[in-house]
Amino acid sequence: MRNPENVLNSLAKHSQISAYRFERLYRNLFNPEMFYVAYQKLYAKEGNMTAGADGQTIDRVSTERIERLIVLLKDEQYQPMPSKRVYIPKKNGSKRSLGIPSFNDKLVQEVIRMMLAAIYEGSFEHCSHGFRPNRGCHTALSAIKKTFTGAKWFIEGDIKGFFDNIDHDILVGILAERISDERFLRLIRKFLKAGYLEEWVFNRTYSGTPQGGIISPILANIYLDRLDKYVREYIRTFDKGDNRKPDTAYAKYALRKIRAERKLKIVNDEKSRRFYLERIKACCEARKNRPSLNEMDESYRRMKYVRYADDFLIGVIGSKEDCVKIKEDIKCFLREKLNLELSDEKTLITNTKKTAKFLGYEIGIYKTDQTKRIGKGTAQRYYRSKVFLKVSMDTLKKKLFEYKAIKLSYRNGKEVWRPTARPCMKNNDDLEILCQYNGEIRGLYNYYAFANNSYIIDSFYNIMEYSMYKTYACKYKSSTRKIIRKFSRNGNFGVDYTGKNGKTLRTLFYHGGFKRKPLSSIKFDDRQPIIQITRSSLIDRLKAARCEICGAEIVTEMHHVRKLKDLKGKQDWEKHMIARHRKTIAVCHECHRKIHNGKL
């Protein structure tokens, strides 16, 4: 069997040749080693312990289970199960649909995903940031920060119902341009057409990617890569001019300065000299207050584009009419080539004097007063605008409402934020309460740490702090003052607990501040990375064919638990997992049956 690492790197190497067509991909699905790697990538996710439509979870994975999958794939008898659709409540009271695939389907999809990523990742455009390795929201924001300087307009793009409206025929057609293996394409089409179960009623899927499917993100990027390449070519034709024309007012002040300097050389009386010196100084100050280049130059145009999943942001140096045309052209391309609809309500054209919303940030442009030295040390203000990233108070308020840590009151017509207890947490232990508040504060800060006004997160922090005090007060039926006195030591609020070694440890409430982090620290490139697969002991234990409980030399199954902390440590097998800090244990079928029946 070929090493999975060699297989994927071979695919990645050939992907650099644009005319290369991939054949015989399907045979890689006969390689058990590919499935072992896929299993290793998936096993740690808690969602794998939720049963799909077939009632199976990641539990009971074995070499035999993988071999049975391969047999079905060889004969093309493998049929993906419909995903089980459930609805989970959102914090705003509404419900969100969630698709739960069968774990066997997840395993096969992960193998397919690895191959598709090796083929396509190196050909994706630099502007794409969603669902890609070493990329994310912050890399997208970093690209905007670096490239959108000087923009006069924003176009906020949103594709209506993107993931549910991907055209299957168009998608398979795009794949077929690089992949000549019909069996591989038929398998992908099977996943697209698998459907879903809602209240045990089967529903067909005529468009869209598999909900909750592992291949959905990579398929979405392959689909929208057509848009990225269209915009890249559009930019080439849109951009115009090498440099802006000089600002006429700036040039006028420069000419006045030269004339005053000439007059200064020929006058002799002190009054005239003082007059011309003041004029020269006034001209220099006026020049500093104006850009040297004409920011409204119609002969100069630029366009920049960044996409994250189905949302994109375009920065334009040009007129509003240019923006209207760009929007219509993209709308037309999506409709005619990808059978998608651009949302008119959410696709906004915004002047950069106002802010645009993208990935939870408010993005705007501000002018700088920077100057540079020219000629004999003369200070010249040059045209330059910078991008700023902002977190709004509305965002903080929305988050506090989501956590149910705030209530609003009004005093003299003004809105007043008041922290409130979270009774739903009163049954948690002290450490869990503290860790949850710390996690929520750190989570918000980690995401918005790059905002120019990251310091306002302190307002969020203060509300969360006193909400925590009130939650503890609710739990102990006490006052916040007594709670602070009880848990504080040397002015720091914290919770003591006993560690695994029996020592008393202490976790403190977050007090690290909210200093802005530079986006310049985020680096990324588009070079095809060398694929390296780190093999863990998990695969070796799966293939060892030795029960870790009774020691029998027999084919084993992997027993999984959702969370290691749920184990009580009463049974030997629990002690075995806790001691090794593993959520898995390789056991024979008989021992596995006893574990589930509570007889071991």
N, C-alpha and C positions, 0 to 999 in steps of 0.2 A: 504494500500500500504506500502511495506517495505521501510524503510528509505534507500536512496542510499548509505549513509555512511556505514550502517550496511552490505548492500549487498556487497560492494566492499571490506570491511575489512574481510568479511567471505571468499570471493574468495582468498584474499591475504593469509589468514591463511591456507587454504587448499593447496595453491600453494607450501608451504614448504614441503609437502609430495610428493616425486618424483613419487611415484606409483599412486597417486590420479588422477582419470579421471573425468573431469567436465561434468556434465549432466544438462539438463534443463536450459541452459543459455539463450535460446531464449525468455523464459517467462519474463525476465527482461526488454525486449523491450515493454512489455505491461504496464509498470509502468510509468505514466506521470511524476512522480517526477524525474526519471532519465533524461527525456528530459528537464525538467526545469533546472536541474543542468548543462546539456550540453549547453543549451541556455545561461546560466549565464557565462560559460567559453568562449563562442564564441562572445558575443554581442559587445564587445569593439573593435574588429578588423575591420579596415576600409574596407578591401577587401570584407566583407560581404554585402556591398552596391553595389557591382558589380553583375549584373544579370548573371545567368547561362543559360544553353540551354533552360530552361523552361520560361525564362524571369522574374523569381522571385528573390527577394533579401531577406535579413533579415527583411525588412520592412513588416508590417502587420502580424507579429507573434502574435498568439493568442492561448488560450486554445483550441479553436475549431480546429485550424490548427494542433495542436499536436494530438488531439483526432482522426482526420481524418487519420493521419499517422499511429497511433496505430491500427486502424481498418484494414488498408491495410496490416500491418505487421501480424496481427492475422490470416488472411486468406492466407498469403504468396503471396499476390497479389502486394506487393510493388515491383516496378521495378526502380532501380536507373537510373537517366538520364545520357546520355553521357556528359562528361565534354566539355565545349566550349574551343577550343584551339585558343589562340591569340598569336601574336608575338610582343614583346616589344623591342625597340632598346637598345642595350648595349652602354656603353660609348666609346667602341673601334670601333663603327660603325656597328658591326654585330648585329644579332637579336637572342633573346632567346625565346623559346616557353614556354608558360604558360597555364596551364590547370585551368579552372574556373568551379568548380562543382556547381550544384544547391544547394541552401541553405538547402532545405529539406534533401538532401543527406549528407550535412555537419552535420546536426543535428543527423541523424541516425549514421553516422560514428563516431561522438564524443562519443555517448553512447557505441558503440562497442569498441572504443579505450580505454575508461575507464576500461572496463571489461578485455580486453587483457592485459593492463598495470598491473592490479591487479594480473592477473594469472602469467605473465611471468617476471615482473620486478625483483622479488626476486631471479630468477634463472639465470639471465644474468651473464656473467663472469665479473670479476673485470676490465679486460682489455678493455671493451667496454665503450665508452664515448659519442658517438653521439646520439642525440635525446632522452636523458634520463634526468629525473628530477635531479636537483642539480649537473649536469655534463655538460661538454662542452669542448671547445678547450683548455681552461686553465687547467682543471683537467687532460686532456690527456698529456699536456706538463709537468705538475707537476709529473705525473707518470714516464715519460721519465727521467726527471731530477733526480728522486730518485733512479731509478732502472737500468739505462743504464750505470752506472759508470763502467769503465774498459773495455767497449766494444771495439773490434778491427775492426768490420765491421757493416755497416748498410745495411738493405734490405728495400728499399722503395717500398711498394706494392700499386698497383692500379688495380682495377677490371674494365675491359672494359665494358662501358655502363651498369653499374650494375642495376640501377632502371628500365631501359627499357627491361632488359633481365631476370628478375626473372621468373622462371618456375612456372606457376600456379599450376600444378599437384603436384610438389615437395612441394610447399608452403602449399597447403591444406593438403598434407600428413603429414607434420611436425605438423601442427595444430591438425590434427586428432589423433596424439599420446597422446595428453593430453585432447582433447575436444571430447566428444562422442555425442554431440548434432548435429544431421544432419541438422536440420533447420538453426542453427546458421552458420554452415559451408557453406550451400547453399547460405545464404545471403552474406557472404564474397565473395564467388565465383561470385555472381551477380555483386558485385562492381568491381571485377577484370576484368570481361568480358563486362563492361558497354560501353566501346569504347569512342570515342570522335568525336566532330563535328569540322571540319575545312572548313571554307567558306561554312557552312551549308550543307556539305557533310559528311555523317556518315562513320566512319572508325572503324573497329573492332580492339580489342586488344587481341592479342594471347599470350602475355607475358608482364611482368612488373607490377608495382603497379599503382593505379590510379594517374594520374598526378594532382598535387594540392590537392590530397585527404588527409584528416586528418588521416586516418588509415595507410597511406603509410609508415611513419617513423617507427611505431611500427612493422609493417609487415616486413620491411627491417631488423630490429634488430633481429626479431625471425628467419628470414632466415639465417642471417650471424652468429647467435649464434652457428650454427653447425660448422662454421669455427673456432670460438673462442674455442670451446670445443675440436676440433681436434688439434689445436695448443697447447692447455693446455696439452693434452696427449703426443703430440710430444715433448714438452719441458721435460717432465718426463723421456723420453727415451734418449733425447739428452744430458742433463746435465750429467757431469761426473767429479768425483774427489771432495774431500772435501776442499782441499786447494792446492794452487800452491806450487811447489817444490822450495826450496831455490835457490837463484841466485848464481851460482858458483863463479863469480867474487867478489860478496859481501862476500862470505864465505872465499875466498882467502885473502882479505884484513883483515878480522877478525882474521885469523890465523897468518898473519904477525904481527898484533898488539899484539897478545898474546906472540909471540916469542920475540918481541922487549921489552915487559914488563918484561919477564924473564931475558933477558940480562941486562936490566937496574938495576936489583937487585944485580947483581954480579960484575959489573964494578965499578972501583974506580976513575979513572981519569976523569977530567971535560970534556975533549974533547969527550970521548966515551959517557958519559952521555948525552951531548948535541946532539950527533948524534942520539942516540936511542929515545930521547924525540921528536926530529924533525920527526923521522920515525913514531912514535906513532901518532903524530898530523896529518901527511900526510895520514896515514891509516884511521883515523877518518873522515877526509875531503872527502877522496875517497868513503868511505861508505855512507856518506850523499848524494853523487851525484849518487848513484845507488839504485835501489829498492832492498829490502831484498829478494823478491820473483821473480821467473822467469816468466816474462810476456809472454814468448813464450812456456810455458809448454804445451806439446801436451796431457798430461794426465788430463788436466783441461779444461772443456768446460762449457759454460753457454749461455742461450738464453732467451731474454726478448721480449715481444710483446705488442703493444698498437694499438688499432683500433679506428678510428673515421669515422663513416658511411662506405663508401667503400674504404677508404684509411687506410693503416696500416704501421707501422714502426717496424722493428725487429732489435734488437741489439744482436750481436753475439760475444762471446769470443771463438775464434777458428780459423780455416783456411778459406781461400777463397773457397776451395773445399767443406767445410761444408756448406757455404752459397749457393753455386750453387745447392747442393743437397736439401737444405731446400726450395729454390725457386721452384725447379722442383717438389718436393713432394706436396707443396701447390698448384701449378698449376694443378697437376694431381688430387688432391682432389676436387678442384673447378670444374674441367671439368667433373669428373665422378659422384660426389655426388650432386652437386648443379647446374650443367649445365651452369657454368659461365666460362669466359675466363679471365685469368690474362694477362694484357697488358705487352708485352715484352718491348715495347718502354719506358714505364713509370716505370716499375719495375726494379730498378737499384740496383746493389751491389756496395757500396761505402766504401772505407777505411776511418776510422774515423779521419785520418790525414786531410781529406777533410770534407766538410760539406754535410749533407743530408737535403733535403727540406721536411718539414712536417707542414701542417696547417699555411703556410705563413712564418714560421720561418726557419732559417738555423741552423741546430743542429750539433754540433761537440763535440769532446772529447779533453781535455787538461790535461797534467800531472801536478801534484802539487809537491811542495817541502816540504810537511808536514813531520814532524818527530814525533816519540813518544819516551818516556823515558822507558828504560828497565834496568833490573838489578840494578846497583848502580848509576842510573841517567844517564846512557849512552844514547845519542841521536841516534836513529836508523831511517833511512828513510824507510818507508814501501811502498809497491806498492799501489798506489792509483791514479785513474784518475777521473776527474769530467766532467760533461756534461755542455756545455755552449749553451745558446740560443742567437741567433743573428738576428738583423734586418738589411738587406742589403740596400745600397744606391739605388740599382736598384728598390727595393720595394718602397722606398720613391719617386723615380722619376716616377715610374708607377702610383702611387697614384696622384701625381701632374698633370700628363698628363690626368688622368681620370677626375680631377676637372677642367682641362683647365686653370690652374693657372701658367703655366710655358711655356717658349719657350727656345730652345737651340740655342746657338751661339758658334762659335769656335774662339779662340785666340791663336796664335802660336801652332796650332795643338791640343790644349786642349779644352775640353768641358766646356762651361760656362753656368750655369743656370741663367736665367733671369725671374723674376716675371712678369706676365702680367695681365691685367684687364680681368674680365669676363663680357662682355657686356650683356649676357643673364640675369644678375641679376640687371641691371640698373633700371628696372621698379619696383623692390621690394622697400619697405620702409626701412629706415635706420636700424631699429631694426632687421628686417628680415635678412638683409645682414650680420650684426654683429653676429647674432645667428647662421646663417648657417656656417660661418667661425669657430666660436667657437665649434660648434657641430662636424665639420669635423676634427678639431685639437684634440679635446678631444676623439673622436671616435678612431682615429689612436693611440693615446697615451694609452688609456685604453686597447687596444688589445696588443700593443707591450711594455707595461710597465714592463714586466717580462724579457725582453731581457737584456743580460749582457751589451750591448752597447746602452741602451735606450737613452743615452745622444745625439746620432746623430739625434734624432727626432728634435732637435733644428734647424738643417738645413732645414727640412721641414717647421718648424714653421716660420723661417725668410722669406722664399719664400711666404708662405701663408699670412704673415703679410703685406708685400709690395704689394701682389696681391690685398688684401683688400683695401689698400690705393688707388691703381690705379682704382679699381672698383668704389669706391666713387668718385674719380676724373672724371671718365668717366660719372657717373651719373650727377654730378654737372658742368661738363665741366670746371674743375678747375685743379690745380696742386696738386701733392701729399703733397707738403710742406704746402699749404693752408689748405688742408684737415686735416692734422695732427694738425695744429694750431686750426682749428675750433672745432674738436671733443675731443681734449685732455684737461685734467684738472689735475693739480698737477702731470704731467708726465704720466698719465694713459689715454689711449684711451678708450672712451666709448660713449654710446648713451643715451640721456635722453628720457623718455616717460612718459605718464600719466597713472597711475594705475586705477583700478576699483573704488577706493575710492576718486579719483580726485587728489591724491598726485603725485608729480613729482618723478619718480624713475629713476635709472641709472643702465645700464648693461655695464660692463667693458669687454674689450678684454682680452682673456685668458693670464695670465702671471704666471701660477703656477709651471713652470719648468717641467723637465722630469726625475725626480729621479726614479731609478730602484726600483720596488716593489718585495718583496721576494715571491717566489712561495710557500714557506712553510706555508704561511697564508691560502692557499687553502686546505681544508680538505673535504674528502668524504669517504663514506663507502658503503658496499653492503647489509647492513641490510634492510630488508623489512620495509619501513616506515609505521606507522599507518596513514591511509588515513583519513584526516579531511576536510570536506567541509564547508567552510564559506558561510553562506547564506546571500545574500544581500537583500536590499529592492526591487530589480528588480523583483524577483519572486512574492513577496507579492503584488506588484502593478499590475503584470500581472494577478494574480488570484483574485484580489479584485473585479473585475467586476464593476468598477466605473470610468466614464470618468473624467479625470483631467481638462477638459476644461468646459463642460456644466454641469457636476455633475450627469449625468444620471446613474441610476443603471441598467447597461446592460453589456453584454459581450464586452470586450474592445480589441483593437488591439494596438500593440506597434508601434509608429511612431519613426523612426530612422533618424538621420542625420549623414553624414560622418564625419564632423568636427564641433565641437561646435563653433569654431571661425568664421565659415562661416555664422552664424546667425547674422542678422543685428539688432535684437532687436526691430523691428518696430511693429510686431504683438504680441498679448497677449500671444499666445502659445510660441513664441520665447522668450519673457521675462520670461515666466514660466520656460523654460529649462535653460536659462542663469542664472537666480537667484539661481537655485538648482544645477547648474553645471552638468547637465545630458544631454547625447546625446539621451535620450529616453523620451517619454511621452506616457502614456496610454490614449487612446481616443476611443470613440465609432466610429462605421463605418461611420456615417454621418459626424462627425467632421473631421475624417481622410480624407474623400472625399473632404471636403471643403479646408483642408490644401493643398492637392495636386492640387486643382483647383485654388488656390490663392484667395479664397473667405472668408478666415478666418484670 
